[in-house]
Amino acid sequence: MFTLKFALPVLLCVSALTLAGCSGTKPVPVEPQVIDETETIGVVESLDSIPLTTGIGEGRTTKGMLPVYFAFDSFGIPADQIPRMEENASYMKKNGTVSVRIEGNCDPRGTKEYNMALGERRALTAKNCLQRLGIGAERLSTVSYGKEQLLFSGYDEMGWAQDRRDDFVVDGSASMNSAQGENEQ
């Protein structure tokens, strides 16, 4: 009579012997294959990046300018962001006919009203900085988006830090907004 008590130890021994027998086998070496490039499919593309001259750059900022990032609950431009402001002023000086809309943004923490006010203070601070760097007020307008135009929907400091910024957008209607006095001091 064949019982489960007898079958279980036999199965374990057979399994152990089978596995032990496999450990002595050596892997078969595989020769590397050389691919003839003339037989590849498709067109060979350069791995060098092609610089864009228009469109959106970092954040939602127009290519050629740089966004400015802020510390939590602050509208003062950090010292490490001043070179970005200088680069933006340089761009505007080289492109003397462009008007720029400065868009103040916040991370999602805080109330809608608080973040709208903070975004406006950030945009106005950047506007004042550009004016001190020689850009005329008539070429600058400001708008606050508060937390309404997040770049990242994450809930961590890395994403929040990317959302605390001013974007600089070349805008044909910026001088019109400036003349109407929208969001200006």
N, C-alpha and C positions, 0 to 999 in steps of 0.2 A: 504494500500500500504506500502510495506516494503522498507525502504530507507537505504542507506549507512550511513546517518547521525544518524539514530536510531540504526543500527546494530553495529557500532563501539563501542559506549559506553556500549552496552549490553555485547559484547564480552570481553571488558576490565574488567567489573564487574565480569563476570563468571570466568575469568582467575584469578583475585585477590582472589575471594572466594575459588577457588580450591587450590591455592597455600597456602592460610592461613590455610586451613583445613589440609594440609599435615604437617605443622610445629609441630603439637602436637604429632606426632607418635614418639615412642621411638625405637631406634635400637635394634634388637634382639641380645642378647649376643651370641658370637660364642665361643664354647668350644675349647681350644687349642688341637690339635691332637698330640698324642705321637707316634713317629715313632719307630717301632721295628727295631733295627739295623741289626738283622739277616735277615730281609726281604729286605734290600737295594740291589740295583743292582751294580755290579762292585766290584773291589778289594779296600780295605781300603788302602789309601796311607798316608804316613807320611807327615806332613806339614813342617818338618825340611828340610832345603835346603842341598843339597849334594855338597860339595866343588869340583870344577873342578880342575884338576891338569894340564891340557893342554888346548890349544886353546886361544881364544881372551878374554881378560879381559875388562877393561874400555877403551873406545875409540876403537882404533885398536891395542892397546898394548897387547903384549903376556901376558897371565895369569901368575901371579907371579911378574910382574913389574907394574909400574904405569905411566900413562901419566903425563906430566907437562903442566900446563896452563899458558898463558901469558896475560899481559895487552894489551890493544889496541895499535897498532903501536909500540910495544916494543919487544926486544929480550933478555932483562935481566930477569933472573929467579927471580920471586918474592920471598920474604922471606918465605911466607907460603907454597911455593912449594919445598923448600930445603929438608924437611923430605922425600918427594917423591924421590928426587934424591938420598938421602942416602939409601932409601929402594932399589932402583934400583942397586946401587953399591953393597949393601949387597947381593942381589940376584945373581949378576954376580960373586961375590967372592965365594959364596956357589956353584955355577955352573961354575967352572973354565974353562970349555971347550967351553962354548957358546960364540958366537959372536953376537953382537947386531947392528941392523941398526936403527939409530935415524932418524925419519921421521918428518921434519918440516912442519907444516900446518898453514894456515891463514884463517881468515874469508873472506867472499866474497867481502868485500869492497876494493877498490883500483884496480889498473891495474894488469893484469896477470904478467907482468914483475916485478913490484914492490913487489907483494906477493911472487913470486919465490925467489927473493933476501932476503926478510924478513924471509921466511921459512928456507932458508939456514943459515942465521945468527942465528936463533933460534936453529937449529940442532947443529951447531958448538959450540954454547954456552953450550948446554947440554953435548956435547962430552968433552969439556974442563973441565967442572965441574966433570964429571965422572973420568977423568984423575987425577984431583986434589984429588979425593977420592980413588985413588989407582988402577984404572982400566987401563990396558995397551992400548995404541992407536991401536995396531994391532988387538984388539978385537972389535973395534968400526968403523962403517962407517956412513956416513950421506947422506941424500937425501932430497931435498925440493919438496914438492907437491904444495906449494903455496895454491891457493884456489881450486885446482883440485879435492880434495878428501874430500868434506864436509861431516860431520856427520849429519848435520841438514840443511834442505832447507828453514828454516824459515827466517823471516826478522825482528828479534828482538834481543836485547842484550843477552838474555838467550841462544839462539841458536848460536849467533856469539861467545860468550865466550867459548862454547864447541869446536868450530872449531879452536880457537887460541891455539894450543897445539903442543907438540912433542910427538909422539908415539915411543915406544921402542919395536922393533920386533926382536925376536931371529931368526937369519937367518944363515943358513949354508954357504951362499955365501957372508956373510958380511966380513969375513976375506979375501976372494978373492978380493972383491971390495977395501978393505983397502990396500991390497998389490999393487993394480993397481993405487992407489992414487985418486980414484974418490971422489970428493966433500970434500977433506981434505985440511987442511992448513999445 
